[in-house]
Amino acid sequence: RRGATLAYAGTRSIASERAKAPPAYRELIVESEAGDVLYTPYFTGIPGNYLKPSIRAAGLDPDALPDVNKDQANFGSGRTKAWRDIWGAGQGVGAIQSVASVSDIVAELREEFAAAAAALSARR
């Protein structure tokens, strides 16, 4: 059998009622779309996906961040702590429409999987 054996839904889990993320972060996830995601090494030295509105809220221009390389990685203190309100999200952020309970998210994923599987079966 072919197909996925694992799925990762990190961004979707941020926008859950049980997430320990600040409410403003959860709401930003709901309001954002893929175009709001910026892939940059600026904040830690390691490239990651960050939400442009949170970068702007920190007083920075997401379109004019200086270049940083992995040799400047900093995970422990100082610069990294200064960016604690720079929030990340994956490219699927635009598909998230609400902050929901974990059980509702799981039910939604099951329904989407069943619909996709049915569509694939119908094509065969």
N, C-alpha and C positions, 0 to 999 in steps of 0.2 A: 504494500500500500504506500502511496505517496501522499505527501501533504505535511502540514505543520504538525509538530509534536509539542510545540510550546508557543505561547503568545505572551507578549509583554505589554502591559497596559499602564505604564507608569504615569503618563500625563493624565489619563482618565481617572486614575486612583487619587490624584491630587485634588480633583474636583468631586470628592466624595464627602459626605457629611462627617465621616469618622476620621478623615485625614487631619493630621495635626498642623497642617498648613494654615497660615493666617487667613481669615475670611476674605480679605482683599485679594489674596493670591488665588483662591478658589474662583472668585468672581472674574478675575482677569483671565483665567483659563477659559471660562465660558464666553467671555467677550472677544477673545482673540481668534485669529485665523492663521493659516500657514504663513502668510506674508508678514506676520508680526514676529516670526521666529528668526533670530540672527545667530548664525554659527560663527563663533569667535573664540580665540584663545585669550582674549584680553583680561578676563577676570582672574584666572588661575594659572595661565600659561599652557593649559591643556584645552584644546577646542571643545566647546560645548554649545548647546542650543539655549539661547536666552530670549526672553520676551522684550521686544523693543520698548513697549510702554513702561516697563519697570526700569529700563535703562534711562529713559527720558525723565522718569520721576526722580531718579538719583542725580539729575542735573547733567547728564552726559548726552551727547549726540550719537546714537547708535550707528549713524552713517559716517562718523568721523573718528572712530576709535583708533588709537595708535596700534601699530603692529607689535605683537608680543610673541615670543617663541617658547617652546617647551622648556628651555633651559632656565626660564624665569618662573617656573611653576612654584606656587606658594599656597599650600593647603592649611597651614597652621594658625597664622595670626596676621595681624596688621592688615595688609591689603585685602585679604580674603574676608575678614570680618567686616571690613568697610562695605563689602558688597553683599551683605546678607539679605538685602531687600531687592537684589537683582534676581529675578525669578526665571527658572527654566521651563521649557515645554518642548515636546516633540512635534514633528510635522503634522501629526493627526489632530492637533489642537482645534482646528476648525470644525471637526465633527462633534465636538462636545457642546451640548446645548443647555446643560443645567448642572447644578450641584445636586447630587442624588445620593440616596442610601446605597450601601454596598449591594444589598440584595436587589435593588432596582437595576443597578449597573450590570450585575451578573445576569439578570433576566433579559436585559436589553442585548447583551452579548450573545446569549443563547438564541434569542430570536433572530438576530442578524446572521449568526452561523447557520441556523436552520434554513433561512431564506437563501443564503448563498449556496448551501449544499443542494437545495431543491433546484435552484437555477442551473447549477452545473449538471445535475442529473437530467434535467430537461433537455440540455444541449447534446446529450449523448445519444 
